[in-house]
Amino acid sequence: MSHVERAKQMLAEDKIMAILRQFPQDLLAPVSDALIEGGVRSIEITMDYERAPQDVKDLSDRYGDKASIGVGTTWSVEQAAAAADAGATFCVIPGFDQSTCEYSVKRGMLTLPGVQTPCEIQQAIRAGGHIMKLYPADPPGPGYLASIAPAYSGTSFMATGGVTKSNLKAFLDAGAMAVGMTDGLFGDYRDLDSIGAEIAETVRIAQS
């Protein structure tokens, strides 16, 4: 199974991508352990700090095929290249950037370009994007996704930005294959004693 197929399968099964933005180095592994143990195997490291590629490599080495470690906030081909070199299995782009999208696809990463309008969706599909990242998702909300997704039969969507425990099920029911979440998924990441219960509750809602 290719990186793209494996990463997409994990995301489709778990229905949640965890977004770790500039995490303290000493908490990165413990929080990632809790996520994987709780049933969230797709872990996004944002590419907006210097240590990000090394964090991707460290987690990729730590988990191997047990998880899908990728990147987000990927603005450029250079960032996508650094991510691929570090072993990232997926690449999330904040908006639609054709060159970054096409490069990510070429490097064999599951590619999730950020979109919102029909024009952006169509451009991202033509550039080879595998999953459309609806961003921000709320607003405009689940109703918008429900109205626009049928026009793109066979295209997968992930809702990110404004997704919470209270609305994630609505996005999944509206046609999203998965949602991307930050601290709404695990609460206060510094409280390692409580995040397991928070993750379990979020996963229960998503998979119910």
Secondary structure, DSSP 8 states (H G I E B T S, - for coil): --HHHHHHHHHHHH-EEEEE-S--HHHHHHHHHHHHHHT--EEEEESSSTTHHHHHHHHHHHHGGGSEEEEES--SHHHHHHHHHHT-SEEEESS--HHHHHHHHHTT-EEEEEE-SHHHHHHHHHTT-SEEEESS-TTT-HHHHHHHGGGGTT-EEEEESS--TTTHHHHHHTT-SEEEESHHHHS-TT-TTTHHHHHHHHHHHHH-
